[in-house]
Amino acid sequence: MSSRHFVVAVTNANTLLPASWSPALSFVDRITATALGEQGSTANPVAQAVAAYTYCAGVETGYGFFAPRPSTVRKLVFEIEYSDGRVQYELPHVGDAATGLRLSLLFDSLVRIPYPDLRKTMLKMMAFSVWREHRDATTIRAVFGLVQLPTIAEFKRGKKESYSVLYAYDFTFAPSGATNP
């Protein structure tokens, strides 16, 4: 896994290594992805075994934390709508730093989930916890995206961060707790 993070960083020119290394490293990346069962069908038993091992061992995200460049910042915002037209915005709440780290890792994983229905279900579960705090809400929209930070030069010129939406889902929850897609 860590070799994949290294190769991706170098091929995307995120290091001081020469760009001429990119084609060879892209080839190494394809070989590594194949060996890890990340290429081809998800019905492949080898791919399933490797995926099960990496998820059970907790190493599916590799060691990207030590990469030469920080990872992309992701953000989840809940837009809470009420029957009287009020709209309120809320970010996910965490109880401690460890939970915050896990939430950050969950956000990193959300963008790699190849199954849109699974992604939607995960966001729906988080929206449900928000609804439990706002039971009079009519709709909760989960908006997940990327925070694009300015470069140092752009920041000095006054540019602020921007937000790019990747996924947005609307959820309604009945007073009994039953949900509608």
Buried (B, 14 or more C-beta within 10 A) or exposed (E): BEBBBBBBBBBEEEBEBEEEBBEEBBEBBEEBBEEBBBEEEEEEEEBEEBBEEBEEEEEBBBEBEEBEEEBEBBBBBBBBBEEEEEEEEBEBEEEEEEEEEEBBBBBBBBBEEEEEEEBBEBBBEBBBEBBEEBEEBEBBBBBBBBEEBBEEEEEEEEEEEEEEEEBEBBBBBEEEEEBEE
